[in-house]
Amino acid sequence: MTGLSKQTVRALLRIVQSADERFSASKALGDFSIAYGIGRGKGAGLVFDADDKARIREVLRAEGIDPGTEPAAWDRLSRARALDLGPNEKFASTPVKRHRVAVKSLPDRPVQLAGRAVLLPPACHLDLDSTTAAGLLDHDTALLVENWECFDCIHSIDLDLSPAGENPLIIWRGDCSGTRADAAIAMLRALHIPTWAFVDYDPAGLLIANALPRLAGIIVPEADRLEQDLAHGLPTRYQDQLSMAAAALDASTHESVRQLWSTIKASGRALAQERYIVPETSLRRGEKPGLE
């Protein structure tokens, strides 16, 4: 993604200014809902409740757009006057922190940055400018993590992370805050290294993995464990995401996506990746999750 398009902004303004909760699932709205985790699918439409609308207003404000702006307000304005309504005449200027990315490394492995090995304590990361960081980082592989808590606690993940490489660059996917998903994806493209995905085990998570540049694979539990965990998973989350994700996942050309999609689809349930964070009490007993 490269930020909110004019079409998406107009659709979001209509949502927050409407008393309705159900809207047609246009491609722009469907992509927004998946990328930002706002709203839920219902039949052929999308539902945005009061809490969703409040979050959409926050997204619009972060883009420099007043949520009370009339959706057609840009129609007859010159580029100069369009700046009175938003940050860019084509929604293309760069708000503060638009290009920031959060990166780290696995326990006892360094971030290789600008010719130096930077060793970070657990639950710490580097905040970098994505437009310059790619040329300063020296890793053979990358591991993109969907959710913040798993990124922050990558040192206590109870999964085998070794398929991602000996010293992968750990990148948080970002959200609608200052550290954004589009910046992480742009840096991955610029790095030109194989990318592994650690995402939620649900249709939306698989869509994220499926869209990654140079996807090499997905971090997953062992097959028996995944099936057992999915048996206690979230059927509603799976169903809510199914209509907007199934066609793309069925058509995926990535074998790792297709295999995991087959397992998730067979279970009809979803799992949050946070399930695999080891409690701090277990870590204090000396357990060592993740890479050894």
ChimeraX commands (.cxc) that place a marker at each C-alpha (Angstrom):
marker #1 position 0.00,0.00,0.00 radius 0.5
marker #1 position 1.06,3.60,-0.56 radius 0.5
marker #1 position -1.34,5.43,1.76 radius 0.5
marker #1 position -5.03,6.23,1.39 radius 0.5
marker #1 position -6.24,6.93,-2.12 radius 0.5
marker #1 position -8.78,9.64,-2.88 radius 0.5
marker #1 position -11.36,6.91,-3.52 radius 0.5
marker #1 position -10.70,5.33,-0.11 radius 0.5
marker #1 position -10.82,8.68,1.69 radius 0.5
marker #1 position -14.15,9.55,0.12 radius 0.5
marker #1 position -15.59,6.15,1.10 radius 0.5
marker #1 position -14.35,6.55,4.68 radius 0.5
marker #1 position -15.83,10.04,4.94 radius 0.5
marker #1 position -19.19,8.69,3.80 radius 0.5
marker #1 position -19.02,5.97,6.47 radius 0.5
marker #1 position -18.19,8.25,9.40 radius 0.5
marker #1 position -20.82,10.78,8.30 radius 0.5
marker #1 position -23.56,8.15,7.91 radius 0.5
marker #1 position -25.88,6.70,10.55 radius 0.5
marker #1 position -25.79,3.34,8.73 radius 0.5
marker #1 position -23.50,0.52,9.80 radius 0.5
marker #1 position -23.61,-1.70,6.72 radius 0.5
marker #1 position -21.97,-0.67,3.44 radius 0.5
marker #1 position -21.20,-2.22,0.07 radius 0.5
marker #1 position -17.87,-4.07,0.07 radius 0.5
marker #1 position -16.01,-2.14,-2.63 radius 0.5
marker #1 position -12.43,-3.13,-3.34 radius 0.5
marker #1 position -11.17,0.08,-1.70 radius 0.5
marker #1 position -13.14,-0.56,1.50 radius 0.5
marker #1 position -12.28,-4.26,1.55 radius 0.5
marker #1 position -8.56,-3.51,1.19 radius 0.5
marker #1 position -8.78,-0.85,3.90 radius 0.5
marker #1 position -10.63,-3.16,6.29 radius 0.5
marker #1 position -8.04,-5.92,5.91 radius 0.5
marker #1 position -5.03,-3.61,6.09 radius 0.5
marker #1 position -6.19,-1.72,9.19 radius 0.5
marker #1 position -8.25,-4.41,10.91 radius 0.5
marker #1 position -11.31,-2.15,11.05 radius 0.5
marker #1 position -14.82,-3.40,10.26 radius 0.5
marker #1 position -16.04,-6.90,9.53 radius 0.5
marker #1 position -17.55,-8.71,6.58 radius 0.5
marker #1 position -21.20,-9.66,6.59 radius 0.5
marker #1 position -22.55,-11.37,3.51 radius 0.5
marker #1 position -21.58,-9.31,0.49 radius 0.5
marker #1 position -21.12,-6.17,2.58 radius 0.5
marker #1 position -19.01,-4.66,5.32 radius 0.5
marker #1 position -20.15,-3.58,8.78 radius 0.5
marker #1 position -18.62,-0.59,10.57 radius 0.5
marker #1 position -20.04,0.00,14.06 radius 0.5
marker #1 position -19.57,3.06,16.29 radius 0.5
marker #1 position -16.16,1.89,17.55 radius 0.5
marker #1 position -15.03,1.23,13.97 radius 0.5
marker #1 position -16.13,4.70,12.92 radius 0.5
marker #1 position -14.18,6.23,15.80 radius 0.5
marker #1 position -11.05,4.41,14.63 radius 0.5
marker #1 position -11.66,5.53,11.05 radius 0.5
marker #1 position -11.82,9.14,12.25 radius 0.5
marker #1 position -8.42,8.60,13.89 radius 0.5
marker #1 position -7.00,7.26,10.63 radius 0.5
marker #1 position -8.35,10.25,8.69 radius 0.5
marker #1 position -6.92,12.71,11.19 radius 0.5
marker #1 position -3.55,10.93,11.00 radius 0.5
marker #1 position -3.70,11.53,7.23 radius 0.5
marker #1 position -4.35,15.23,7.88 radius 0.5
marker #1 position -8.01,15.05,6.83 radius 0.5
marker #1 position -10.89,16.46,8.89 radius 0.5
marker #1 position -13.49,13.64,9.30 radius 0.5
marker #1 position -16.18,16.28,8.79 radius 0.5
marker #1 position -14.98,17.11,5.26 radius 0.5
marker #1 position -17.67,16.72,2.61 radius 0.5
marker #1 position -16.68,13.70,0.45 radius 0.5
marker #1 position -17.00,15.66,-2.80 radius 0.5
marker #1 position -15.18,18.73,-1.46 radius 0.5
marker #1 position -12.13,18.18,-3.71 radius 0.5
marker #1 position -14.09,17.95,-6.96 radius 0.5
marker #1 position -13.79,21.55,-8.15 radius 0.5
marker #1 position -10.60,22.64,-6.39 radius 0.5
marker #1 position -7.21,23.42,-7.88 radius 0.5
marker #1 position -4.24,21.47,-6.53 radius 0.5
marker #1 position -3.17,24.44,-4.41 radius 0.5
marker #1 position -6.61,24.80,-2.82 radius 0.5
marker #1 position -6.89,21.03,-2.29 radius 0.5
marker #1 position -4.10,21.41,0.24 radius 0.5
marker #1 position -6.57,23.32,2.40 radius 0.5
marker #1 position -8.48,20.05,2.88 radius 0.5
marker #1 position -5.66,17.56,3.23 radius 0.5
marker #1 position -1.92,17.04,3.17 radius 0.5
marker #1 position -1.56,16.66,-0.60 radius 0.5
marker #1 position -3.19,17.66,-3.85 radius 0.5
marker #1 position -3.20,13.95,-4.84 radius 0.5
marker #1 position -3.00,12.46,-1.34 radius 0.5
marker #1 position 0.67,11.89,-1.95 radius 0.5
marker #1 position 2.59,14.15,0.46 radius 0.5
marker #1 position 4.31,12.74,3.48 radius 0.5
marker #1 position 2.98,13.38,7.00 radius 0.5
marker #1 position 5.42,13.15,9.90 radius 0.5
marker #1 position 6.72,9.58,10.43 radius 0.5
marker #1 position 5.04,8.26,7.28 radius 0.5
marker #1 position 8.22,6.36,6.32 radius 0.5
marker #1 position 9.25,5.02,9.74 radius 0.5
marker #1 position 9.77,1.30,10.34 radius 0.5
marker #1 position 10.37,-0.71,13.52 radius 0.5
marker #1 position 13.06,-3.40,13.30 radius 0.5
marker #1 position 14.92,-5.68,15.66 radius 0.5
marker #1 position 16.66,-9.06,15.75 radius 0.5
marker #1 position 16.20,-12.39,17.46 radius 0.5
marker #1 position 17.61,-12.97,20.97 radius 0.5
marker #1 position 21.43,-12.82,21.08 radius 0.5
marker #1 position 21.60,-11.87,17.41 radius 0.5
marker #1 position 22.56,-8.37,16.27 radius 0.5
marker #1 position 20.88,-5.96,13.90 radius 0.5
marker #1 position 23.49,-5.44,11.17 radius 0.5
marker #1 position 23.23,-1.71,10.54 radius 0.5
marker #1 position 25.67,0.61,8.75 radius 0.5
marker #1 position 28.55,-1.82,9.14 radius 0.5
marker #1 position 27.95,-2.34,12.86 radius 0.5
marker #1 position 26.44,-5.19,14.85 radius 0.5
marker #1 position 23.81,-3.65,17.14 radius 0.5
marker #1 position 22.76,-6.03,19.92 radius 0.5
marker #1 position 19.43,-5.05,21.49 radius 0.5
marker #1 position 17.96,-6.16,24.84 radius 0.5
marker #1 position 14.63,-8.06,24.77 radius 0.5
marker #1 position 11.55,-5.93,24.10 radius 0.5
marker #1 position 13.63,-3.23,22.41 radius 0.5
marker #1 position 13.72,-2.19,18.77 radius 0.5
marker #1 position 15.11,0.41,16.39 radius 0.5
marker #1 position 12.93,3.05,14.75 radius 0.5
marker #1 position 14.37,3.76,11.29 radius 0.5
marker #1 position 13.55,5.77,8.19 radius 0.5
marker #1 position 12.51,3.21,5.57 radius 0.5
marker #1 position 13.72,5.36,2.68 radius 0.5
marker #1 position 17.34,5.08,3.83 radius 0.5
marker #1 position 17.40,2.02,6.10 radius 0.5
marker #1 position 17.39,-0.56,3.31 radius 0.5
marker #1 position 20.79,0.61,2.11 radius 0.5
marker #1 position 22.22,0.37,5.65 radius 0.5
marker #1 position 20.90,-3.04,6.72 radius 0.5
marker #1 position 22.84,-6.23,5.99 radius 0.5
marker #1 position 20.73,-9.33,6.60 radius 0.5
marker #1 position 20.24,-12.41,4.45 radius 0.5
marker #1 position 16.53,-12.78,5.27 radius 0.5
marker #1 position 13.66,-10.83,6.81 radius 0.5
marker #1 position 10.82,-11.91,9.07 radius 0.5
marker #1 position 7.73,-9.71,8.97 radius 0.5
marker #1 position 5.57,-9.88,12.12 radius 0.5
marker #1 position 1.94,-8.82,11.81 radius 0.5
marker #1 position 1.03,-7.72,15.34 radius 0.5
marker #1 position 2.91,-5.44,17.71 radius 0.5
marker #1 position 2.85,-7.68,20.80 radius 0.5
marker #1 position 4.45,-10.58,18.94 radius 0.5
marker #1 position 7.06,-8.24,17.46 radius 0.5
marker #1 position 7.79,-6.76,20.88 radius 0.5
marker #1 position 7.94,-10.24,22.47 radius 0.5
marker #1 position 9.71,-12.06,19.63 radius 0.5
marker #1 position 12.18,-13.29,22.28 radius 0.5
marker #1 position 9.37,-15.28,23.93 radius 0.5
marker #1 position 7.61,-16.86,20.95 radius 0.5
marker #1 position 7.01,-20.58,21.43 radius 0.5
marker #1 position 7.53,-21.51,17.79 radius 0.5
marker #1 position 10.51,-22.61,15.73 radius 0.5
marker #1 position 11.70,-19.45,14.00 radius 0.5
marker #1 position 14.79,-21.08,12.47 radius 0.5
marker #1 position 13.24,-21.50,8.99 radius 0.5
marker #1 position 13.52,-17.70,8.65 radius 0.5
marker #1 position 17.31,-17.92,8.79 radius 0.5
marker #1 position 20.14,-17.67,11.28 radius 0.5
marker #1 position 19.81,-13.93,11.80 radius 0.5
marker #1 position 16.71,-12.56,10.08 radius 0.5
marker #1 position 15.84,-8.88,10.27 radius 0.5
marker #1 position 12.62,-8.74,12.31 radius 0.5
marker #1 position 10.22,-6.10,10.95 radius 0.5
marker #1 position 6.92,-5.02,12.42 radius 0.5
marker #1 position 4.29,-4.74,9.74 radius 0.5
marker #1 position 2.95,-1.51,11.27 radius 0.5
marker #1 position -0.59,-0.20,11.51 radius 0.5
marker #1 position -2.41,3.11,11.07 radius 0.5
marker #1 position -0.10,4.91,13.53 radius 0.5
marker #1 position 3.21,6.57,12.73 radius 0.5
marker #1 position 4.81,3.20,11.90 radius 0.5
marker #1 position 2.82,2.17,8.86 radius 0.5
marker #1 position 2.38,-1.03,6.88 radius 0.5
marker #1 position 3.20,0.66,3.57 radius 0.5
marker #1 position 6.63,1.73,4.88 radius 0.5
marker #1 position 7.48,-1.83,5.97 radius 0.5
marker #1 position 6.45,-3.25,2.60 radius 0.5
marker #1 position 8.41,-0.59,0.73 radius 0.5
marker #1 position 11.53,-1.42,2.72 radius 0.5
marker #1 position 11.09,-5.14,2.10 radius 0.5
marker #1 position 10.94,-4.46,-1.63 radius 0.5
marker #1 position 14.13,-2.41,-1.41 radius 0.5
marker #1 position 16.03,-5.01,0.64 radius 0.5
marker #1 position 15.85,-7.66,-2.12 radius 0.5
marker #1 position 16.10,-10.57,0.34 radius 0.5
marker #1 position 13.79,-13.54,1.01 radius 0.5
marker #1 position 10.91,-12.63,3.33 radius 0.5
marker #1 position 9.25,-14.89,5.89 radius 0.5
marker #1 position 5.88,-14.11,7.44 radius 0.5
marker #1 position 4.70,-14.52,11.03 radius 0.5
marker #1 position 1.03,-13.55,10.88 radius 0.5
marker #1 position -2.32,-14.41,12.41 radius 0.5
marker #1 position -3.57,-17.83,11.36 radius 0.5
marker #1 position -6.68,-16.48,9.68 radius 0.5
marker #1 position -7.71,-15.40,6.16 radius 0.5
marker #1 position -6.59,-11.79,6.70 radius 0.5
marker #1 position -3.19,-12.89,7.97 radius 0.5
marker #1 position -2.72,-15.14,4.96 radius 0.5
marker #1 position -3.60,-12.24,2.65 radius 0.5
marker #1 position -0.82,-10.23,4.27 radius 0.5
marker #1 position 1.65,-13.08,3.73 radius 0.5
marker #1 position 0.46,-13.66,0.18 radius 0.5
marker #1 position 1.19,-10.02,-0.77 radius 0.5
marker #1 position 4.74,-9.89,0.63 radius 0.5
marker #1 position 7.61,-9.39,-1.81 radius 0.5
marker #1 position 9.79,-12.49,-2.26 radius 0.5
marker #1 position 7.76,-14.56,0.21 radius 0.5
marker #1 position 9.86,-17.58,1.20 radius 0.5
marker #1 position 7.51,-19.13,3.75 radius 0.5
marker #1 position 5.30,-18.70,6.81 radius 0.5
marker #1 position 6.19,-19.46,10.42 radius 0.5
marker #1 position 3.72,-22.11,11.59 radius 0.5
marker #1 position 3.46,-24.58,14.47 radius 0.5
marker #1 position 4.05,-28.25,13.75 radius 0.5
marker #1 position 1.10,-29.71,11.82 radius 0.5
marker #1 position -0.39,-31.72,14.71 radius 0.5
marker #1 position -0.09,-28.80,17.09 radius 0.5
marker #1 position -1.66,-26.37,14.63 radius 0.5
marker #1 position -4.63,-28.67,14.02 radius 0.5
marker #1 position -5.16,-29.13,17.77 radius 0.5
marker #1 position -4.95,-25.37,18.39 radius 0.5
marker #1 position -7.30,-24.58,15.52 radius 0.5
marker #1 position -9.83,-26.97,17.01 radius 0.5
marker #1 position -10.14,-24.42,19.84 radius 0.5
marker #1 position -9.89,-21.41,17.54 radius 0.5
marker #1 position -12.24,-18.60,16.55 radius 0.5
marker #1 position -14.98,-19.55,14.07 radius 0.5
marker #1 position -16.52,-16.06,14.00 radius 0.5
marker #1 position -13.27,-14.38,13.02 radius 0.5
marker #1 position -12.79,-16.95,10.27 radius 0.5
marker #1 position -16.31,-16.41,8.92 radius 0.5
marker #1 position -16.07,-12.61,9.10 radius 0.5
marker #1 position -12.94,-12.60,6.93 radius 0.5
marker #1 position -13.90,-15.38,4.55 radius 0.5
marker #1 position -15.87,-13.46,1.90 radius 0.5
marker #1 position -13.15,-10.89,1.24 radius 0.5
marker #1 position -10.21,-13.31,1.32 radius 0.5
marker #1 position -11.24,-16.73,0.00 radius 0.5
marker #1 position -10.96,-16.01,-3.73 radius 0.5
marker #1 position -7.48,-14.50,-3.47 radius 0.5
marker #1 position -6.22,-17.31,-1.24 radius 0.5
marker #1 position -7.69,-20.01,-3.46 radius 0.5
marker #1 position -5.77,-18.45,-6.36 radius 0.5
marker #1 position -2.48,-18.00,-4.48 radius 0.5
marker #1 position 0.65,-19.25,-6.22 radius 0.5
marker #1 position 2.65,-19.50,-2.97 radius 0.5
marker #1 position 2.83,-23.09,-1.78 radius 0.5
marker #1 position 3.22,-22.07,1.87 radius 0.5
marker #1 position 0.06,-19.94,1.64 radius 0.5
marker #1 position -1.88,-22.68,-0.12 radius 0.5
marker #1 position -0.90,-25.34,2.45 radius 0.5
marker #1 position -1.76,-23.19,5.46 radius 0.5
marker #1 position -4.97,-21.97,3.82 radius 0.5
marker #1 position -6.02,-25.59,3.26 radius 0.5
marker #1 position -5.52,-26.35,6.96 radius 0.5
marker #1 position -7.33,-23.24,8.18 radius 0.5
marker #1 position -10.18,-23.69,5.71 radius 0.5
marker #1 position -10.64,-27.31,6.77 radius 0.5
marker #1 position -10.92,-26.25,10.43 radius 0.5
marker #1 position -13.24,-23.28,9.76 radius 0.5
marker #1 position -11.49,-21.44,12.59 radius 0.5
marker #1 position -8.86,-18.79,13.14 radius 0.5
marker #1 position -6.00,-18.29,15.59 radius 0.5
marker #1 position -4.29,-15.12,16.79 radius 0.5
marker #1 position -0.51,-15.28,16.60 radius 0.5
marker #1 position -0.37,-13.95,20.18 radius 0.5
marker #1 position -1.40,-17.45,21.28 radius 0.5
marker #1 position 2.25,-18.46,20.92 radius 0.5
marker #1 position 3.75,-15.90,23.30 radius 0.5
marker #1 position 5.22,-17.68,26.32 radius 0.5
marker #1 position 4.14,-16.11,29.65 radius 0.5
marker #1 position 6.87,-14.23,31.51 radius 0.5
marker #1 position 6.57,-16.68,34.41 radius 0.5
marker #1 position 7.65,-19.50,32.09 radius 0.5
marker #1 position 10.59,-17.47,30.84 radius 0.5
marker #1 position 11.75,-16.87,34.39 radius 0.5
marker #1 position 11.85,-20.65,34.85 radius 0.5
marker #1 position 14.43,-20.79,32.10 radius 0.5
marker #1 position 12.41,-21.96,29.08 radius 0.5
marker #1 position 13.88,-20.84,25.74 radius 0.5
marker #1 position 11.32,-20.46,22.97 radius 0.5
marker #1 position 12.06,-19.69,19.34 radius 0.5
marker #1 position 15.56,-20.06,17.93 radius 0.5
marker #1 position 18.10,-21.91,20.04 radius 0.5
marker link #1:1,2 radius 0.2
marker link #1:2,3 radius 0.2
marker link #1:3,4 radius 0.2
marker link #1:4,5 radius 0.2
marker link #1:5,6 radius 0.2
marker link #1:6,7 radius 0.2
marker link #1:7,8 radius 0.2
marker link #1:8,9 radius 0.2
marker link #1:9,10 radius 0.2
marker link #1:10,11 radius 0.2
marker link #1:11,12 radius 0.2
marker link #1:12,13 radius 0.2
marker link #1:13,14 radius 0.2
marker link #1:14,15 radius 0.2
marker link #1:15,16 radius 0.2
marker link #1:16,17 radius 0.2
marker link #1:17,18 radius 0.2
marker link #1:18,19 radius 0.2
marker link #1:19,20 radius 0.2
marker link #1:20,21 radius 0.2
marker link #1:21,22 radius 0.2
marker link #1:22,23 radius 0.2
marker link #1:23,24 radius 0.2
marker link #1:24,25 radius 0.2
marker link #1:25,26 radius 0.2
marker link #1:26,27 radius 0.2
marker link #1:27,28 radius 0.2
marker link #1:28,29 radius 0.2
marker link #1:29,30 radius 0.2
marker link #1:30,31 radius 0.2
marker link #1:31,32 radius 0.2
marker link #1:32,33 radius 0.2
marker link #1:33,34 radius 0.2
marker link #1:34,35 radius 0.2
marker link #1:35,36 radius 0.2
marker link #1:36,37 radius 0.2
marker link #1:37,38 radius 0.2
marker link #1:38,39 radius 0.2
marker link #1:39,40 radius 0.2
marker link #1:40,41 radius 0.2
marker link #1:41,42 radius 0.2
marker link #1:42,43 radius 0.2
marker link #1:43,44 radius 0.2
marker link #1:44,45 radius 0.2
marker link #1:45,46 radius 0.2
marker link #1:46,47 radius 0.2
marker link #1:47,48 radius 0.2
marker link #1:48,49 radius 0.2
marker link #1:49,50 radius 0.2
marker link #1:50,51 radius 0.2
marker link #1:51,52 radius 0.2
marker link #1:52,53 radius 0.2
marker link #1:53,54 radius 0.2
marker link #1:54,55 radius 0.2
marker link #1:55,56 radius 0.2
marker link #1:56,57 radius 0.2
marker link #1:57,58 radius 0.2
marker link #1:58,59 radius 0.2
marker link #1:59,60 radius 0.2
marker link #1:60,61 radius 0.2
marker link #1:61,62 radius 0.2
marker link #1:62,63 radius 0.2
marker link #1:63,64 radius 0.2
marker link #1:64,65 radius 0.2
marker link #1:65,66 radius 0.2
marker link #1:66,67 radius 0.2
marker link #1:67,68 radius 0.2
marker link #1:68,69 radius 0.2
marker link #1:69,70 radius 0.2
marker link #1:70,71 radius 0.2
marker link #1:71,72 radius 0.2
marker link #1:72,73 radius 0.2
marker link #1:73,74 radius 0.2
marker link #1:74,75 radius 0.2
marker link #1:75,76 radius 0.2
marker link #1:76,77 radius 0.2
marker link #1:77,78 radius 0.2
marker link #1:78,79 radius 0.2
marker link #1:79,80 radius 0.2
marker link #1:80,81 radius 0.2
marker link #1:81,82 radius 0.2
marker link #1:82,83 radius 0.2
marker link #1:83,84 radius 0.2
marker link #1:84,85 radius 0.2
marker link #1:85,86 radius 0.2
marker link #1:86,87 radius 0.2
marker link #1:87,88 radius 0.2
marker link #1:88,89 radius 0.2
marker link #1:89,90 radius 0.2
marker link #1:90,91 radius 0.2
marker link #1:91,92 radius 0.2
marker link #1:92,93 radius 0.2
marker link #1:93,94 radius 0.2
marker link #1:94,95 radius 0.2
marker link #1:95,96 radius 0.2
marker link #1:96,97 radius 0.2
marker link #1:97,98 radius 0.2
marker link #1:98,99 radius 0.2
marker link #1:99,100 radius 0.2
marker link #1:100,101 radius 0.2
marker link #1:101,102 radius 0.2
marker link #1:102,103 radius 0.2
marker link #1:103,104 radius 0.2
marker link #1:104,105 radius 0.2
marker link #1:105,106 radius 0.2
marker link #1:106,107 radius 0.2
marker link #1:107,108 radius 0.2
marker link #1:108,109 radius 0.2
marker link #1:109,110 radius 0.2
marker link #1:110,111 radius 0.2
marker link #1:111,112 radius 0.2
marker link #1:112,113 radius 0.2
marker link #1:113,114 radius 0.2
marker link #1:114,115 radius 0.2
marker link #1:115,116 radius 0.2
marker link #1:116,117 radius 0.2
marker link #1:117,118 radius 0.2
marker link #1:118,119 radius 0.2
marker link #1:119,120 radius 0.2
marker link #1:120,121 radius 0.2
marker link #1:121,122 radius 0.2
marker link #1:122,123 radius 0.2
marker link #1:123,124 radius 0.2
marker link #1:124,125 radius 0.2
marker link #1:125,126 radius 0.2
marker link #1:126,127 radius 0.2
marker link #1:127,128 radius 0.2
marker link #1:128,129 radius 0.2
marker link #1:129,130 radius 0.2
marker link #1:130,131 radius 0.2
marker link #1:131,132 radius 0.2
marker link #1:132,133 radius 0.2
marker link #1:133,134 radius 0.2
marker link #1:134,135 radius 0.2
marker link #1:135,136 radius 0.2
marker link #1:136,137 radius 0.2
marker link #1:137,138 radius 0.2
marker link #1:138,139 radius 0.2
marker link #1:139,140 radius 0.2
marker link #1:140,141 radius 0.2
marker link #1:141,142 radius 0.2
marker link #1:142,143 radius 0.2
marker link #1:143,144 radius 0.2
marker link #1:144,145 radius 0.2
marker link #1:145,146 radius 0.2
marker link #1:146,147 radius 0.2
marker link #1:147,148 radius 0.2
marker link #1:148,149 radius 0.2
marker link #1:149,150 radius 0.2
marker link #1:150,151 radius 0.2
marker link #1:151,152 radius 0.2
marker link #1:152,153 radius 0.2
marker link #1:153,154 radius 0.2
marker link #1:154,155 radius 0.2
marker link #1:155,156 radius 0.2
marker link #1:156,157 radius 0.2
marker link #1:157,158 radius 0.2
marker link #1:158,159 radius 0.2
marker link #1:159,160 radius 0.2
marker link #1:160,161 radius 0.2
marker link #1:161,162 radius 0.2
marker link #1:162,163 radius 0.2
marker link #1:163,164 radius 0.2
marker link #1:164,165 radius 0.2
marker link #1:165,166 radius 0.2
marker link #1:166,167 radius 0.2
marker link #1:167,168 radius 0.2
marker link #1:168,169 radius 0.2
marker link #1:169,170 radius 0.2
marker link #1:170,171 radius 0.2
marker link #1:171,172 radius 0.2
marker link #1:172,173 radius 0.2
marker link #1:173,174 radius 0.2
marker link #1:174,175 radius 0.2
marker link #1:175,176 radius 0.2
marker link #1:176,177 radius 0.2
marker link #1:177,178 radius 0.2
marker link #1:178,179 radius 0.2
marker link #1:179,180 radius 0.2
marker link #1:180,181 radius 0.2
marker link #1:181,182 radius 0.2
marker link #1:182,183 radius 0.2
marker link #1:183,184 radius 0.2
marker link #1:184,185 radius 0.2
marker link #1:185,186 radius 0.2
marker link #1:186,187 radius 0.2
marker link #1:187,188 radius 0.2
marker link #1:188,189 radius 0.2
marker link #1:189,190 radius 0.2
marker link #1:190,191 radius 0.2
marker link #1:191,192 radius 0.2
marker link #1:192,193 radius 0.2
marker link #1:193,194 radius 0.2
marker link #1:194,195 radius 0.2
marker link #1:195,196 radius 0.2
marker link #1:196,197 radius 0.2
marker link #1:197,198 radius 0.2
marker link #1:198,199 radius 0.2
marker link #1:199,200 radius 0.2
marker link #1:200,201 radius 0.2
marker link #1:201,202 radius 0.2
marker link #1:202,203 radius 0.2
marker link #1:203,204 radius 0.2
marker link #1:204,205 radius 0.2
marker link #1:205,206 radius 0.2
marker link #1:206,207 radius 0.2
marker link #1:207,208 radius 0.2
marker link #1:208,209 radius 0.2
marker link #1:209,210 radius 0.2
marker link #1:210,211 radius 0.2
marker link #1:211,212 radius 0.2
marker link #1:212,213 radius 0.2
marker link #1:213,214 radius 0.2
marker link #1:214,215 radius 0.2
marker link #1:215,216 radius 0.2
marker link #1:216,217 radius 0.2
marker link #1:217,218 radius 0.2
marker link #1:218,219 radius 0.2
marker link #1:219,220 radius 0.2
marker link #1:220,221 radius 0.2
marker link #1:221,222 radius 0.2
marker link #1:222,223 radius 0.2
marker link #1:223,224 radius 0.2
marker link #1:224,225 radius 0.2
marker link #1:225,226 radius 0.2
marker link #1:226,227 radius 0.2
marker link #1:227,228 radius 0.2
marker link #1:228,229 radius 0.2
marker link #1:229,230 radius 0.2
marker link #1:230,231 radius 0.2
marker link #1:231,232 radius 0.2
marker link #1:232,233 radius 0.2
marker link #1:233,234 radius 0.2
marker link #1:234,235 radius 0.2
marker link #1:235,236 radius 0.2
marker link #1:236,237 radius 0.2
marker link #1:237,238 radius 0.2
marker link #1:238,239 radius 0.2
marker link #1:239,240 radius 0.2
marker link #1:240,241 radius 0.2
marker link #1:241,242 radius 0.2
marker link #1:242,243 radius 0.2
marker link #1:243,244 radius 0.2
marker link #1:244,245 radius 0.2
marker link #1:245,246 radius 0.2
marker link #1:246,247 radius 0.2
marker link #1:247,248 radius 0.2
marker link #1:248,249 radius 0.2
marker link #1:249,250 radius 0.2
marker link #1:250,251 radius 0.2
marker link #1:251,252 radius 0.2
marker link #1:252,253 radius 0.2
marker link #1:253,254 radius 0.2
marker link #1:254,255 radius 0.2
marker link #1:255,256 radius 0.2
marker link #1:256,257 radius 0.2
marker link #1:257,258 radius 0.2
marker link #1:258,259 radius 0.2
marker link #1:259,260 radius 0.2
marker link #1:260,261 radius 0.2
marker link #1:261,262 radius 0.2
marker link #1:262,263 radius 0.2
marker link #1:263,264 radius 0.2
marker link #1:264,265 radius 0.2
marker link #1:265,266 radius 0.2
marker link #1:266,267 radius 0.2
marker link #1:267,268 radius 0.2
marker link #1:268,269 radius 0.2
marker link #1:269,270 radius 0.2
marker link #1:270,271 radius 0.2
marker link #1:271,272 radius 0.2
marker link #1:272,273 radius 0.2
marker link #1:273,274 radius 0.2
marker link #1:274,275 radius 0.2
marker link #1:275,276 radius 0.2
marker link #1:276,277 radius 0.2
marker link #1:277,278 radius 0.2
marker link #1:278,279 radius 0.2
marker link #1:279,280 radius 0.2
marker link #1:280,281 radius 0.2
marker link #1:281,282 radius 0.2
marker link #1:282,283 radius 0.2
marker link #1:283,284 radius 0.2
marker link #1:284,285 radius 0.2
marker link #1:285,286 radius 0.2
marker link #1:286,287 radius 0.2
marker link #1:287,288 radius 0.2
marker link #1:288,289 radius 0.2
marker link #1:289,290 radius 0.2
marker link #1:290,291 radius 0.2
marker link #1:291,292 radius 0.2
view
